[in-house]
Amino acid sequence: MRVTLATTGELAPGERKLIGLYGRRIALFNIAGKYYCIADVCSHDGGPVAEGECVGFEIECPRHGARFDVRDGEVLSFPAIRGIPVYPVSVVDEKVQIDMDES
Ligand code: FES
């Protein structure tokens, strides 16, 4: 199911939006005018990774400092050893959207 997370005017470059959707925590980032969506659940211990500092494309989990690439969810540093889910983003008629099922 296609879900609208924001409008293009809502998030300026460098801003993010934390969203609860179908019982999951996700986060939408505008980085230099492009949008990226990640799961807001750290693969190390479930921390709110999207609340951490984001430098370039690297987000750092505020709990223990694991870092991930917001473009593909790849893990970049310990203590996490696995990546996090990402959701491909598309922009249609000024709506920033992802595909996500309800299950
Ligand atoms: S919960 Fe994210 S680094 Fe530990």
Backbone and ligand atoms as CSV (ligand in chain L), in Angstrom:
chain,resi,resn,atom,element,x,y,z
A,1,MET,N,N,0.845,-1.185,0.000
A,1,MET,CA,C,0.000,0.000,0.000
A,1,MET,C,C,0.887,1.243,0.000
A,2,ARG,N,N,0.546,2.197,-0.881
A,2,ARG,CA,C,1.325,3.434,-0.970
A,2,ARG,C,C,0.836,4.399,0.109
A,3,VAL,N,N,1.796,4.939,0.869
A,3,VAL,CA,C,1.463,5.799,2.002
A,3,VAL,C,C,2.195,7.131,1.840
A,4,THR,N,N,1.480,8.223,2.038
A,4,THR,CA,C,2.098,9.548,2.010
A,4,THR,C,C,2.621,9.892,3.400
A,5,LEU,N,N,3.923,10.207,3.461
A,5,LEU,CA,C,4.550,10.531,4.745
A,5,LEU,C,C,4.647,12.031,4.980
A,6,ALA,N,N,4.696,12.785,3.901
A,6,ALA,CA,C,4.856,14.238,4.023
A,6,ALA,C,C,4.596,14.853,2.658
A,7,THR,N,N,4.511,16.171,2.641
A,7,THR,CA,C,4.525,16.886,1.371
A,7,THR,C,C,5.925,17.444,1.174
A,8,THR,N,N,6.252,17.773,-0.051
A,8,THR,CA,C,7.625,18.204,-0.331
A,8,THR,C,C,7.976,19.508,0.390
A,9,GLY,N,N,6.994,20.344,0.685
A,9,GLY,CA,C,7.285,21.590,1.378
A,9,GLY,C,C,7.429,21.444,2.876
A,10,GLU,N,N,7.145,20.263,3.368
A,10,GLU,CA,C,7.091,20.058,4.821
A,10,GLU,C,C,8.466,19.886,5.448
A,11,LEU,N,N,9.378,19.259,4.728
A,11,LEU,CA,C,10.698,18.979,5.289
A,11,LEU,C,C,11.758,19.709,4.482
A,12,ALA,N,N,12.460,20.612,5.126
A,12,ALA,CA,C,13.572,21.292,4.463
A,12,ALA,C,C,14.789,20.373,4.469
A,13,PRO,N,N,15.748,20.602,3.590
A,13,PRO,CA,C,16.983,19.810,3.633
A,13,PRO,C,C,17.599,19.856,5.036
A,14,GLY,N,N,17.984,18.697,5.522
A,14,GLY,CA,C,18.552,18.605,6.866
A,14,GLY,C,C,17.528,18.270,7.934
A,15,GLU,N,N,16.248,18.272,7.559
A,15,GLU,CA,C,15.204,17.968,8.553
A,15,GLU,C,C,14.774,16.511,8.441
A,16,ARG,N,N,14.119,16.052,9.484
A,16,ARG,CA,C,13.601,14.685,9.512
A,16,ARG,C,C,12.227,14.675,10.160
A,17,LYS,N,N,11.512,13.613,9.915
A,17,LYS,CA,C,10.186,13.460,10.503
A,17,LYS,C,C,10.072,12.039,11.031
A,18,LEU,N,N,9.718,11.906,12.301
A,18,LEU,CA,C,9.526,10.592,12.912
A,18,LEU,C,C,8.046,10.248,12.818
A,19,ILE,N,N,7.770,9.024,12.407
A,19,ILE,CA,C,6.398,8.647,12.085
A,19,ILE,C,C,6.092,7.275,12.667
A,20,GLY,N,N,4.898,7.134,13.229
A,20,GLY,CA,C,4.400,5.825,13.630
A,20,GLY,C,C,3.405,5.361,12.576
A,21,LEU,N,N,3.604,4.147,12.059
A,21,LEU,CA,C,2.749,3.679,10.975
A,21,LEU,C,C,2.542,2.178,11.111
A,22,TYR,N,N,1.296,1.778,11.229
A,22,TYR,CA,C,0.957,0.364,11.377
A,22,TYR,C,C,1.755,-0.295,12.505
A,23,GLY,N,N,1.911,0.431,13.587
A,23,GLY,CA,C,2.608,-0.118,14.742
A,23,GLY,C,C,4.117,-0.135,14.610
A,24,ARG,N,N,4.633,0.434,13.537
A,24,ARG,CA,C,6.088,0.489,13.346
A,24,ARG,C,C,6.579,1.924,13.447
A,25,ARG,N,N,7.808,2.084,13.862
A,25,ARG,CA,C,8.438,3.407,13.905
A,25,ARG,C,C,9.332,3.538,12.684
A,26,ILE,N,N,9.106,4.604,11.919
A,26,ILE,CA,C,9.944,4.873,10.761
A,26,ILE,C,C,10.340,6.350,10.790
A,27,ALA,N,N,11.283,6.717,9.948
A,27,ALA,CA,C,11.712,8.115,9.908
A,27,ALA,C,C,12.020,8.498,8.474
A,28,LEU,N,N,11.580,9.699,8.126
A,28,LEU,CA,C,11.811,10.264,6.798
A,28,LEU,C,C,12.845,11.381,6.923
A,29,PHE,N,N,13.867,11.354,6.075
A,29,PHE,CA,C,14.917,12.367,6.073
A,29,PHE,C,C,14.916,13.092,4.737
A,30,ASN,N,N,15.167,14.380,4.788
A,30,ASN,CA,C,15.492,15.142,3.588
A,30,ASN,C,C,16.973,15.477,3.692
A,31,ILE,N,N,17.756,14.859,2.841
A,31,ILE,CA,C,19.197,15.117,2.838
A,31,ILE,C,C,19.559,15.715,1.487
A,32,ALA,N,N,19.905,16.987,1.512
A,32,ALA,CA,C,20.285,17.713,0.302
A,32,ALA,C,C,19.216,17.601,-0.788
A,33,GLY,N,N,17.953,17.629,-0.357
A,33,GLY,CA,C,16.864,17.655,-1.324
A,33,GLY,C,C,16.365,16.304,-1.781
A,34,LYS,N,N,16.989,15.214,-1.299
A,34,LYS,CA,C,16.485,13.876,-1.608
A,34,LYS,C,C,15.942,13.250,-0.332
A,35,TYR,N,N,14.968,12.363,-0.510
A,35,TYR,CA,C,14.280,11.787,0.647
A,35,TYR,C,C,14.715,10.339,0.865
A,36,TYR,N,N,14.845,9.999,2.141
A,36,TYR,CA,C,15.235,8.641,2.537
A,36,TYR,C,C,14.367,8.238,3.725
A,37,CYS,N,N,13.983,6.987,3.736
A,37,CYS,CA,C,13.138,6.504,4.825
A,37,CYS,C,C,13.762,5.242,5.422
A,38,ILE,N,N,13.914,5.251,6.741
A,38,ILE,CA,C,14.489,4.093,7.443
A,38,ILE,C,C,13.567,3.669,8.575
A,39,ALA,N,N,13.748,2.436,9.005
A,39,ALA,CA,C,13.092,1.986,10.227
A,39,ALA,C,C,13.773,2.679,11.400
A,40,ASP,N,N,12.969,3.140,12.345
A,40,ASP,CA,C,13.524,3.833,13.518
A,40,ASP,C,C,13.736,2.835,14.652
A,41,VAL,N,N,14.381,1.738,14.325
A,41,VAL,CA,C,14.649,0.691,15.310
A,41,VAL,C,C,16.056,0.169,15.061
A,42,CYS,N,N,16.928,0.433,15.990
A,42,CYS,CA,C,18.322,0.014,15.830
A,42,CYS,C,C,18.423,-1.505,15.874
A,43,SER,N,N,19.248,-2.045,14.986
A,43,SER,CA,C,19.401,-3.508,14.942
A,43,SER,C,C,20.239,-4.031,16.104
A,44,HIS,N,N,20.868,-3.138,16.848
A,44,HIS,CA,C,21.659,-3.595,17.995
A,44,HIS,C,C,20.753,-3.966,19.163
A,45,ASP,N,N,19.931,-3.012,19.613
A,45,ASP,CA,C,19.100,-3.281,20.780
A,45,ASP,C,C,17.794,-2.500,20.753
A,46,GLY,N,N,17.321,-2.203,19.546
A,46,GLY,CA,C,16.006,-1.581,19.401
A,46,GLY,C,C,15.953,-0.095,19.703
A,47,GLY,N,N,17.077,0.563,19.800
A,47,GLY,CA,C,17.099,1.991,20.124
A,47,GLY,C,C,16.497,2.852,19.023
A,48,PRO,N,N,16.141,4.100,19.384
A,48,PRO,CA,C,15.523,5.030,18.428
A,48,PRO,C,C,16.580,5.659,17.534
A,49,VAL,N,N,17.089,4.875,16.613
A,49,VAL,CA,C,18.243,5.292,15.807
A,49,VAL,C,C,17.999,6.597,15.064
A,50,ALA,N,N,16.774,6.826,14.623
A,50,ALA,CA,C,16.496,8.023,13.818
A,50,ALA,C,C,16.543,9.307,14.640
A,51,GLU,N,N,16.624,9.190,15.950
A,51,GLU,CA,C,16.737,10.385,16.792
A,51,GLU,C,C,18.189,10.813,16.954
A,52,GLY,N,N,19.097,10.037,16.398
A,52,GLY,CA,C,20.510,10.334,16.570
A,52,GLY,C,C,21.014,11.396,15.615
A,53,GLU,N,N,22.285,11.721,15.786
A,53,GLU,CA,C,22.909,12.728,14.931
A,53,GLU,C,C,23.101,12.161,13.527
A,54,CYS,N,N,22.774,12.963,12.528
A,54,CYS,CA,C,22.939,12.547,11.137
A,54,CYS,C,C,23.949,13.475,10.468
A,55,VAL,N,N,25.035,12.903,10.001
A,55,VAL,CA,C,26.070,13.671,9.310
A,55,VAL,C,C,26.222,13.074,7.916
A,56,GLY,N,N,25.959,13.882,6.903
A,56,GLY,CA,C,25.939,13.325,5.557
A,56,GLY,C,C,24.827,12.280,5.483
A,57,PHE,N,N,25.213,11.072,5.096
A,57,PHE,CA,C,24.235,9.988,5.017
A,57,PHE,C,C,24.342,9.037,6.204
A,58,GLU,N,N,25.135,9.401,7.216
A,58,GLU,CA,C,25.350,8.510,8.356
A,58,GLU,C,C,24.527,8.945,9.554
A,59,ILE,N,N,23.750,8.004,10.065
A,59,ILE,CA,C,22.966,8.259,11.268
A,59,ILE,C,C,23.579,7.448,12.404
A,60,GLU,N,N,23.698,8.091,13.572
A,60,GLU,CA,C,24.319,7.420,14.720
A,60,GLU,C,C,23.275,7.170,15.790
A,61,CYS,N,N,23.124,5.938,16.176
A,61,CYS,CA,C,22.147,5.594,17.212
A,61,CYS,C,C,22.530,6.291,18.524
A,62,PRO,N,N,21.572,6.979,19.153
A,62,PRO,CA,C,21.898,7.707,20.380
A,62,PRO,C,C,22.141,6.804,21.583
A,63,ARG,N,N,21.812,5.539,21.483
A,63,ARG,CA,C,21.987,4.679,22.662
A,63,ARG,C,C,23.418,4.205,22.833
A,64,HIS,N,N,23.983,3.562,21.824
A,64,HIS,CA,C,25.344,3.022,21.991
A,64,HIS,C,C,26.271,3.387,20.840
A,65,GLY,N,N,25.786,4.209,19.906
A,65,GLY,CA,C,26.681,4.758,18.903
A,65,GLY,C,C,26.859,3.978,17.617
A,66,ALA,N,N,26.067,2.944,17.388
A,66,ALA,CA,C,26.164,2.264,16.086
A,66,ALA,C,C,25.770,3.256,14.992
A,67,ARG,N,N,26.390,3.120,13.820
A,67,ARG,CA,C,26.094,4.015,12.721
A,67,ARG,C,C,25.584,3.227,11.514
A,68,PHE,N,N,24.696,3.861,10.782
A,68,PHE,CA,C,24.072,3.244,9.613
A,68,PHE,C,C,24.020,4.254,8.477
A,69,ASP,N,N,23.970,3.721,7.263
A,69,ASP,CA,C,23.798,4.553,6.071
A,69,ASP,C,C,22.298,4.664,5.786
A,70,VAL,N,N,21.764,5.872,5.784
A,70,VAL,CA,C,20.325,6.041,5.587
A,70,VAL,C,C,19.897,5.688,4.161
A,71,ARG,N,N,20.847,5.604,3.235
A,71,ARG,CA,C,20.478,5.295,1.849
A,71,ARG,C,C,20.104,3.833,1.665
A,72,ASP,N,N,20.825,2.946,2.345
A,72,ASP,CA,C,20.564,1.518,2.139
A,72,ASP,C,C,20.436,0.737,3.445
A,73,GLY,N,N,20.569,1.409,4.575
A,73,GLY,CA,C,20.414,0.742,5.864
A,73,GLY,C,C,21.620,-0.062,6.305
A,74,GLU,N,N,22.683,-0.046,5.517
A,74,GLU,CA,C,23.867,-0.839,5.859
A,74,GLU,C,C,24.469,-0.373,7.175
A,75,VAL,N,N,24.925,-1.347,7.951
A,75,VAL,CA,C,25.591,-1.011,9.205
A,75,VAL,C,C,27.009,-0.541,8.891
A,76,LEU,N,N,27.439,0.520,9.597
A,76,LEU,CA,C,28.760,1.095,9.354
A,76,LEU,C,C,29.691,0.937,10.543
A,77,SER,N,N,29.116,0.663,11.733
A,77,SER,CA,C,29.999,0.499,12.889
A,77,SER,C,C,29.331,-0.319,13.983
A,78,PHE,N,N,30.150,-0.902,14.816
A,78,PHE,CA,C,29.690,-1.611,16.002
A,78,PHE,C,C,29.071,-0.601,16.976
A,79,PRO,N,N,28.250,-1.045,17.916
A,79,PRO,CA,C,28.014,-2.443,18.268
A,79,PRO,C,C,26.985,-3.171,17.415
A,80,ALA,N,N,26.328,-2.511,16.472
A,80,ALA,CA,C,25.410,-3.239,15.593
A,80,ALA,C,C,26.221,-4.064,14.590
A,81,ILE,N,N,25.673,-5.185,14.206
A,81,ILE,CA,C,26.336,-6.006,13.193
A,81,ILE,C,C,25.426,-6.267,11.989
A,82,ARG,N,N,24.179,-5.853,12.101
A,82,ARG,CA,C,23.234,-6.004,10.988
A,82,ARG,C,C,22.683,-4.636,10.610
A,83,GLY,N,N,22.253,-4.504,9.374
A,83,GLY,CA,C,21.652,-3.272,8.900
A,83,GLY,C,C,20.232,-3.109,9.408
A,84,ILE,N,N,19.627,-2.004,8.991
A,84,ILE,CA,C,18.236,-1.726,9.350
A,84,ILE,C,C,17.422,-1.606,8.064
A,85,PRO,N,N,16.121,-1.868,8.155
A,85,PRO,CA,C,15.296,-1.767,6.951
A,85,PRO,C,C,15.227,-0.332,6.421
A,86,VAL,N,N,15.163,-0.231,5.117
A,86,VAL,CA,C,14.902,1.052,4.462
A,86,VAL,C,C,13.700,0.873,3.539
A,87,TYR,N,N,13.059,1.985,3.235
A,87,TYR,CA,C,11.878,1.971,2.377
A,87,TYR,C,C,12.130,2.929,1.216
A,88,PRO,N,N,12.109,2.428,-0.003
A,88,PRO,CA,C,12.307,3.323,-1.146
A,88,PRO,C,C,11.244,4.417,-1.178
A,89,VAL,N,N,11.680,5.616,-1.431
A,89,VAL,CA,C,10.798,6.784,-1.395
A,89,VAL,C,C,10.562,7.269,-2.819
A,90,SER,N,N,9.340,7.644,-3.093
A,90,SER,CA,C,9.051,8.292,-4.369
A,90,SER,C,C,8.264,9.568,-4.096
A,91,VAL,N,N,8.380,10.510,-5.009
A,91,VAL,CA,C,7.658,11.773,-4.882
A,91,VAL,C,C,6.678,11.862,-6.045
A,92,VAL,N,N,5.399,11.965,-5.704
A,92,VAL,CA,C,4.342,12.025,-6.715
A,92,VAL,C,C,3.444,13.208,-6.378
A,93,ASP,N,N,3.367,14.147,-7.306
A,93,ASP,CA,C,2.504,15.321,-7.095
A,93,ASP,C,C,2.763,15.979,-5.740
A,94,GLU,N,N,4.021,16.208,-5.419
A,94,GLU,CA,C,4.443,16.871,-4.177
A,94,GLU,C,C,4.168,16.046,-2.923
A,95,LYS,N,N,3.820,14.778,-3.098
A,95,LYS,CA,C,3.633,13.894,-1.948
A,95,LYS,C,C,4.835,12.958,-1.856
A,96,VAL,N,N,5.385,12.873,-0.665
A,96,VAL,CA,C,6.533,11.997,-0.426
A,96,VAL,C,C,5.984,10.671,0.093
A,97,GLN,N,N,6.222,9.606,-0.674
A,97,GLN,CA,C,5.514,8.357,-0.406
A,97,GLN,C,C,6.446,7.156,-0.326
A,98,ILE,N,N,5.981,6.137,0.397
A,98,ILE,CA,C,6.638,4.836,0.422
A,98,ILE,C,C,5.583,3.765,0.223
A,99,ASP,N,N,6.038,2.576,-0.075
A,99,ASP,CA,C,5.156,1.411,-0.093
A,99,ASP,C,C,5.345,0.657,1.210
A,100,MET,N,N,4.275,0.383,1.902
A,100,MET,CA,C,4.357,-0.385,3.139
A,100,MET,C,C,3.044,-1.134,3.325
A,101,ASP,N,N,3.145,-2.417,3.656
A,101,ASP,CA,C,1.901,-3.139,3.922
A,101,ASP,C,C,1.561,-3.041,5.403
A,102,GLU,N,N,0.341,-3.368,5.705
A,102,GLU,CA,C,-0.155,-3.179,7.070
A,102,GLU,C,C,0.253,-4.309,7.992
A,103,SER,N,N,0.797,-5.391,7.440
A,103,SER,CA,C,1.109,-6.534,8.308
A,103,SER,C,C,2.495,-6.397,8.902
L,1,FES,S1,S,20.523,0.269,20.523
L,1,FES,FE1,FE,21.493,1.331,18.890
L,1,FES,S2,S,23.610,1.078,19.262
L,1,FES,FE2,FE,22.653,-0.036,20.837
